[in-house]
């Protein structure tokens, strides 16, 4: 087994970023039904010769898949955005938005009481929000807001100025941003700063002096 191979497709979309994601799974009830995890999730009905995207509206960068062995139309998908479920072999997907599974690159706090937390989420922007609340329902979505898009990377609030943040996104352009509530009112990009000699990851760390 495995001594002889033949190519059935050279479709780049099936394996867009092999260093980051490159998985396939065959449906338990049909050897010709194949799912490919790539930037999109794709499915083939002819053993991989052709494939179509079945994850419209699903977050990109797909890493994990589980197919129900008794009801193969039910599939659970894991990607950079979280977890999705389909009950119709991918014609429609439901996002499970009640799972606290986001990955933070880092977290930082300001000097207020109660303090505000900021952090960069893996492929889901940089966020800042409350660490505590007097609301009986607890901290809610409206208590958090984004300050940078993309892979959030590092977001650090100024200790004494609640509406001033320094951030470095995945594109490595450091910036100082001033926000009023949840609206950005100014941004200064430090294009003169050159970040070199990073390891395989494109994350650069930043910090602030406690008194500034």
C-alpha positions, 0 to 999 in steps of 0.5 A: 500500500502506497507504493504507487501514486498518481496525480488527480489534480494540480488545483492550487486552491486545495493546498494554498498554504501547506506550511500552515494548513494542508488536510484532507478527509474522505467521507465515511460513506463515499470514497469519492467524497473528499474534503480539503482544508485550505484557505477555504474548505472545498469538497470533491465528489469525484475523488479529488479530480474537481472540487468546489468551495463549500464554506461561503461565509466561513472564516478562512484558514481551515485546520481541523475537520470531523465527519459524523460516522453515522450521519456524514452530512454532519460536519464540525470544522475548526479554523482561525475564526473558531468552530463551525457546524453543518448538518447538510454536508456544507450547504450551510454552516452555523458558527458556534459563538459561545466558545471561549477559545480565542488565542491571545498573542499577549495581554496588557493592562492600563493603570485605571481602576478597574483596569482595561485589558488589551490584546491581539487575537490570532487572526481576529484583530486587536481588542480592548475592553473592560476587566470588570463591570457592575452590570448584573449580566457581566461583561458583554460584547459592547464592553470590548472594541477593536483597535487594529485589524488582521492578526492583532499581534500586540496592543498596549494601552497607555497607563495614564491615558485610557484612549491612547494605544500603541499597536503592531499588526501583522504587517509590522507597521507600528502605530500610536492610535487615539480612540474616543469610546469605540471610534478612532479619531487619530493615528500616527504610523511610525513608518521610519521604524524598520523591524528586521531579523524576525524568526519564522513568525511575523510578531514583534513585541512592544511595551510601555514605560509605566509612567507614560 
